[in-house]
């Protein structure tokens, strides 16, 4: 008997709702709808109008099942492929919890995380390869609230590269590059078996034909990066999805320009359907639903512990206060009344400390004032460039310091031992078109890159 499932794909500015029916090896896309996120509601998924539209579509489709899968295709998701010493699964869970901070440059307290065992090496010294993934709590809580409002039974909350890895795990090719162009976003994922080598998203404004050269450059860049890391070997196959799979002229041009076997769609793709079998799988791997459950349990346990600790503290303070009060009363009766004078002397000391602090703050403000005066005289709106950097830099890049001159901005960034993060950083900076073109003079290919100092020269100061 065929089963039904509702699949949600969460993108930066929209949600795809896909109604699937599948049995054995056959899957059928029944209906799908794309709903745009209302910017007036702060770009949140959990907005009233979006929830009402989603409910209407699901109810009118008369889908019987309420089982659902959520796939996250968001910029805020960060992944890492790491190796750790071999250990039992229970020990591994504890190891990751205690060491997750070492693998990401973000404040992990503000992120949910999950992991998947990719493989266990069979060498003399056994090691475990892990795929780690994190997502901002504010985003996942928003998505979770949206799903709860629809009264669906969410089985898994996974990430888009993992959905592809699950789908392609039985393919014979050793390496596959999936290029999925959907709604002005070009997703490039390179898999080695079920191992994620890289996943990158780039935003393209305008028509696919107008930006064809940029799309080809983007694809070629990451294919060459793969070859560099694999001693000249290329990926075995390229799979085209999304809008790239809809235009015969573009497909032919790509085949002429990129000399790698190319496949359009995954298995059979219905005419006009953009997502097809990508949503039909019983996904295994990264599942942030576990992280949500664990977080809620931890919060409840923490609240209970805090309540108990607060109660005990109050009892101790009450007993201590009674003892101290009795002691002070007896001491006051047996001594001269010098307490008032002592307090006045102490308050004068506190006043002097406060005065010194205020004078230090004043000196700091005077320096800031002088800096702002110089900026105004130079006639360059540095705030504009800093804001563009904030919006355009990858979310996993941590800026440690910024030095500003008239037409130059020097950044010191933390890359956290990732060659790919350094490459993506330079791509993002060049794409802003605000600074003179940057080139990477040298790069380490063993993921030992950890810091970089970049001098940005403003093209046309404004």
Phi, psi and omega in degrees: 000133182293141177255153178244151179208143175261125181244129179249129173248116183265116176252177184298321185235011180199170176232133171262126175251119185241128178259116185247148171230130181215149178211131183050243183260002183255133177231144182230129175273112184278307180209155169210155181215139176255126180245128181277146178277136182281114181299334181292343178260024175074019180070019184275147175282332187271038178272152186299314183294320180293320178296317180296318178297318181295315179300318181298314181297315182294318180293319181290334179286342179059033176293135185279322184276147175249010178287139187218155173232138178248131179243127185258113175249060190247152179294330186286350179282127179242136180238153175218138172255117187229161175245136178228159177300152180292138177202168177291157186300321180295320178292324180298317179301315179291322180298315181294318180301320184278340186239006184301328180300331185288342186259351182225147181270001181271166173284102189295342177295339181260010184230148166269150177224158173208169182212162175223137174284117181277311177198160175244120184294150181255018178287177179299318175262102185289138177225160179245128173269129183237142167258117177258143178219139177229154178216141179303135181300323182298325179285313183292324177297322178297314179295318180297319178297321177298312181295321178296324180295335181271356179058041177260155178266093185283114181280319182212152171235099186245181180249155187302315178300327179290325177298318178293318180299319179295321182292324188258011188294339181262005179288152183275341181294141179284331180215137182223136173254123178254121179249114186238105181261108183226123174051056175064020175233125180261109180264126176240121180234129177244124182245143170244096190066236176259016181262128179279114177278312176201156173218127182221141176237137176227136182270132181238127180266129174104192185290148182297326179288322180295331184251019184302314182298320179295320179296316180296317178300320180296316179295312183298322181302312184282332174293319178292323178298318177299314181298321179299321181281351183235036173054040176092349179289142181258168174293152183285329185204151173245134176245127180261131177230174176068216184296331179298332181276357183262342187248109182300321182297318179293319179300315181295318179297319179295321179295326179287324185274332182242111186274063177224138178309133187234138180236139181256117182079168178251119188054241182253127180245124180297145179300123177088351179270126186272342192242322174043230191290350178304334184258002191267358189272158169270090193295143174232145178129220181304127181215102183287352177297325178296319181295322177298313180298315182296320181296315180297321178296315180298321180296318179295316179295317180296318179299319181295317179296319180296322179296315180296315181297320180295318180298312180298318180299317180297320179297314180297317180297321180297312180297315181297318182297320179297316181295315180296319180299314179299319181296316181294322179297314180296319182296322181293322180294324186272356184233169175289160184275076178259001185299320182297317180296316180301316180297322180294320178297315179298320181294326177295323177295318178296322178298320179296318178298317180296320179298314179299319180297316181296320180294323176295317178298320180298317179299320178296317179296323179296321176297315178299319181297317180295320178298314180296325178296318179295319179300318181296319179295325179291339176075020179247129180275083183294333179301322179300314182291322178295322179293320178295323176296318179300319183282329189264341181283147176304144187293342182264008177266128182254118178275122181270326179204154179227132175237127187245129168247191184301304183237024180224146174229122179255125180249138168246117188240152176259124185254345174059051171055049179221112177299319183296323179295322179293319178298312180298326178298313181293322177299315182295318181294318179292328182290338180293336180059025179257339186236161177299146187303135179259145174229145178274112183289321178209153182212141176271133185263008183252022178058037175253006175294130179229332179220157176207141174247122187239128176260116180260124177257117184293131182293298182234087182305136180223000000 
